[in-house]
């Protein structure tokens, strides 16, 4: 069994060796999203464990990317566990909506470590990962902004106006290898996606923005079809939500 362990401190390898010995292969990615994504591209993981208490990482971005981007190594239905000491329900709700399968209490003890291993071995996570079919989360937006339905509809309508133009601009920037233009437009899409609670679209936009900033326009072009697909899903869902109001 191979697990990707993301965001944990230097003491974790000692704990892993103590509880599991050589029965599990762990790939440690303590603080780099780029490093974690490269590992997902290269290896096939049986599960992912994320430390929500690490202020230097954004676990939601990683989960959203896992669920919405096709990696060569690891499939989108890989089970994900988040270790957290935060019991704030709104924060946990955001993680659930992004595609997390299970939470365990941090810091780790032997019971928590065994619980993680048993969960991954049971195969429960792969089935649970397919349950979340929504591409926007209105309730999370309302909780975060403390807004009413009317304000939410305004956000949706603004998104519907701006998103197609930004997509067109990003496509043009990619066509002419305009690195700064691609970065700016991906950043803007990331912003409006966050406004409507479209975590998957936000995560893909973030990855395109980062790749453009690093000058990797090949990766930008590879990710663009994923962004288009995610954007189409979000637009379709928002239009349905507006029609139902």
C-alpha positions as CSV (number, residue, x, y, z in Angstrom):
1,X,0.0,0.0,0.0
2,X,1.3,3.5,-0.9
3,X,0.0,6.7,0.8
4,X,0.7,10.3,0.0
5,X,1.1,12.2,3.3
6,X,0.8,15.9,2.9
7,X,1.6,18.8,5.2
8,X,2.9,16.9,8.3
9,X,6.0,17.8,10.3
10,X,9.3,16.1,10.6
11,X,8.2,13.8,13.5
12,X,5.7,11.9,11.3
13,X,8.2,9.4,9.7
14,X,9.1,8.2,13.2
15,X,5.4,7.7,14.1
16,X,4.8,5.9,10.8
17,X,7.7,3.6,11.3
18,X,6.6,2.9,14.9
19,X,3.0,1.9,14.0
20,X,3.4,0.4,10.6
21,X,7.0,-0.7,10.1
22,X,7.5,-1.7,6.5
23,X,3.9,-2.7,5.7
24,X,3.1,0.6,4.1
25,X,5.0,2.8,1.7
26,X,4.7,6.5,2.5
27,X,5.5,9.4,0.2
28,X,6.0,12.5,2.4
29,X,5.2,15.9,0.9
30,X,5.5,18.3,3.9
31,X,4.7,21.7,2.5
32,X,4.7,21.9,-1.3
33,X,1.6,21.6,-3.5
34,X,3.7,21.4,-6.6
35,X,5.7,18.5,-5.1
36,X,2.4,16.7,-4.1
37,X,0.9,17.1,-7.6
38,X,4.1,15.8,-9.2
39,X,3.9,12.7,-7.0
40,X,0.2,12.2,-8.0
41,X,1.3,12.4,-11.6
42,X,4.1,9.9,-11.2
43,X,2.7,7.3,-8.7
44,X,-0.5,5.4,-8.1
45,X,-1.5,6.1,-4.5
46,X,-4.0,4.0,-2.4
47,X,-4.8,7.0,-0.2
48,X,-4.0,10.6,0.8
49,X,-3.6,11.9,4.3
50,X,-3.6,15.7,4.8
51,X,-2.6,17.7,7.9
52,X,-5.3,20.5,8.2
53,X,-3.4,22.1,11.1
54,X,-0.4,23.1,9.0
55,X,-0.8,26.8,8.2
56,X,1.6,26.6,5.2
57,X,-0.6,24.3,3.1
58,X,-4.0,24.5,1.6
59,X,-5.5,21.0,1.8
60,X,-8.8,22.0,0.1
61,X,-6.9,23.0,-3.0
62,X,-5.1,19.7,-3.1
63,X,-8.4,17.7,-2.7
64,X,-10.2,19.8,-5.3
65,X,-7.3,19.2,-7.8
66,X,-7.3,15.4,-7.0
67,X,-11.1,15.2,-7.6
68,X,-11.1,17.3,-10.8
69,X,-7.8,16.8,-12.6
70,X,-6.8,13.6,-14.4
71,X,-3.4,12.6,-13.2
72,X,-1.4,9.9,-15.0
73,X,-0.6,8.1,-11.7
74,X,-3.5,8.5,-9.2
75,X,-7.2,8.3,-10.0
76,X,-9.7,10.9,-8.9
77,X,-11.5,8.5,-6.6
78,X,-8.5,7.9,-4.4
79,X,-9.7,8.1,-0.7
80,X,-8.7,11.2,1.2
81,X,-8.4,11.6,5.0
82,X,-7.9,14.9,6.8
83,X,-6.3,15.1,10.2
84,X,-7.5,18.1,12.1
85,X,-7.9,19.5,15.6
86,X,-10.4,22.1,14.2
87,X,-14.0,21.2,15.0
88,X,-15.5,24.3,13.3
89,X,-18.4,22.9,11.3
90,X,-18.1,25.4,8.5
91,X,-14.5,24.5,7.8
92,X,-15.2,20.8,7.9
93,X,-18.2,21.4,5.6
94,X,-15.9,23.0,3.0
95,X,-13.6,20.0,3.2
96,X,-16.5,17.6,2.7
97,X,-17.8,19.5,-0.3
98,X,-14.3,19.4,-1.9
99,X,-14.3,15.6,-1.7
100,X,-12.8,14.5,1.7
101,X,-13.9,11.1,2.8
102,X,-13.0,11.0,6.5
103,X,-11.7,13.1,9.3
104,X,-9.5,11.9,12.2
105,X,-8.5,13.9,15.3
106,X,-5.0,15.4,15.5
107,X,-2.5,15.1,17.0
108,X,-2.0,11.4,16.1
109,X,-2.0,8.5,18.5
110,X,-1.9,4.8,17.9
111,X,-5.7,4.6,17.6
112,X,-5.9,7.3,14.9
113,X,-3.1,5.8,12.9
114,X,-4.6,2.4,13.0
115,X,-8.0,3.9,12.0
116,X,-6.4,5.5,9.0
117,X,-4.7,2.3,7.8
118,X,-7.9,0.2,8.3
119,X,-10.0,2.8,6.4
120,X,-7.7,2.7,3.4
121,X,-7.4,-1.0,3.4
122,X,-11.2,-1.4,3.5
123,X,-11.8,0.4,0.2
124,X,-14.5,2.6,1.7
125,X,-13.0,5.8,0.5
126,X,-13.0,5.0,-3.2
127,X,-16.8,4.5,-3.1
128,X,-17.4,7.6,-0.9
129,X,-15.4,9.8,-3.3
130,X,-17.9,9.4,-6.0
131,X,-20.8,10.7,-3.9
132,X,-20.1,14.4,-4.2
133,X,-21.5,15.5,-7.6
134,X,-22.0,19.2,-6.9
135,X,-19.7,21.8,-8.5
136,X,-20.8,24.8,-6.4
137,X,-21.6,25.1,-2.7
138,X,-24.2,27.8,-2.0
139,X,-24.4,27.0,1.7
140,X,-20.7,27.4,2.2
141,X,-20.7,30.7,0.5
142,X,-23.6,32.0,2.5
143,X,-21.9,30.8,5.7
144,X,-18.6,32.4,4.8
145,X,-20.1,35.8,3.6
146,X,-23.1,35.8,6.0
147,X,-25.2,36.8,3.0
148,X,-28.8,36.1,1.9
149,X,-30.2,34.4,-1.2
150,X,-30.5,37.7,-3.1
151,X,-26.8,38.5,-2.7
152,X,-26.0,34.9,-3.7
153,X,-28.0,35.3,-6.9
154,X,-26.1,38.5,-7.7
155,X,-22.8,36.6,-7.3
156,X,-24.0,33.9,-9.6
157,X,-25.1,36.4,-12.3
158,X,-21.8,38.2,-12.1
159,X,-20.1,34.9,-12.5
160,X,-22.2,34.0,-15.6
161,X,-21.2,37.4,-17.1
162,X,-17.5,37.3,-16.4
163,X,-16.5,33.6,-16.7
164,X,-17.0,33.2,-20.5
165,X,-15.0,36.3,-21.2
166,X,-12.2,35.2,-19.0
167,X,-12.2,31.8,-20.5
168,X,-11.9,33.3,-24.0
169,X,-9.1,35.6,-22.9
170,X,-7.3,32.6,-21.3
171,X,-7.6,30.6,-24.5
172,X,-6.2,33.5,-26.5
173,X,-3.3,33.9,-24.1
174,X,-2.5,30.2,-24.4
175,X,-2.7,30.3,-28.2
176,X,0.0,33.1,-28.4
177,X,2.0,31.8,-25.4
178,X,1.3,35.0,-23.4
179,X,2.6,33.9,-20.0
180,X,1.5,37.0,-18.0
181,X,-1.9,37.1,-19.8
182,X,-2.6,33.5,-18.9
183,X,-1.5,34.0,-15.3
184,X,-3.8,37.1,-14.9
185,X,-6.9,35.5,-16.4
186,X,-6.4,32.2,-14.5
187,X,-6.1,34.3,-11.3
188,X,-9.4,36.1,-12.2
189,X,-11.2,32.8,-12.8
190,X,-9.9,31.5,-9.5
191,X,-11.3,34.6,-7.8
192,X,-14.8,34.4,-9.2
193,X,-14.8,30.6,-8.7
194,X,-14.1,31.2,-5.0
195,X,-16.9,33.7,-4.9
196,X,-19.5,31.1,-5.9
197,X,-18.0,28.2,-4.0
198,X,-16.8,26.3,-7.0
199,X,-13.8,24.7,-5.4
200,X,-12.9,22.4,-8.2
201,X,-12.8,25.2,-10.8
202,X,-10.9,27.3,-8.3
203,X,-8.3,24.6,-7.8
204,X,-7.7,24.0,-11.5
205,X,-7.4,27.8,-12.1
206,X,-4.9,28.0,-9.3
207,X,-2.8,25.3,-10.9
208,X,-2.9,27.1,-14.3
209,X,-2.0,30.4,-12.7
210,X,0.9,28.8,-10.9
211,X,2.1,27.0,-14.1
212,X,1.9,30.2,-16.1
213,X,3.8,32.1,-13.4
214,X,6.6,29.5,-13.6
215,X,6.6,29.7,-17.4
216,X,5.3,26.2,-18.0
217,X,2.9,27.0,-20.8
218,X,2.9,23.4,-21.9
219,X,1.3,22.5,-18.6
220,X,-1.1,25.4,-18.9
221,X,-2.3,24.1,-22.3
222,X,-2.7,20.6,-20.9
223,X,-4.8,21.8,-18.0
224,X,-7.0,24.2,-20.0
225,X,-9.5,21.4,-21.3
226,X,-10.0,20.4,-17.6
227,X,-10.8,24.1,-16.8
228,X,-13.2,24.3,-19.6
229,X,-15.0,21.1,-18.6
230,X,-15.2,22.3,-14.9
231,X,-16.4,25.7,-16.0
232,X,-19.1,24.2,-18.1
233,X,-20.3,22.2,-15.2
234,X,-20.3,25.2,-12.9
235,X,-22.2,27.4,-15.4
236,X,-24.8,24.6,-15.9
237,X,-25.3,24.2,-12.2
238,X,-25.5,27.9,-11.5
239,X,-28.1,28.4,-14.2
240,X,-30.2,25.5,-12.7
241,X,-29.9,27.1,-9.2
242,X,-31.0,30.5,-10.5
243,X,-34.0,28.9,-12.3
244,X,-35.0,27.1,-9.1
245,X,-35.2,30.3,-7.1
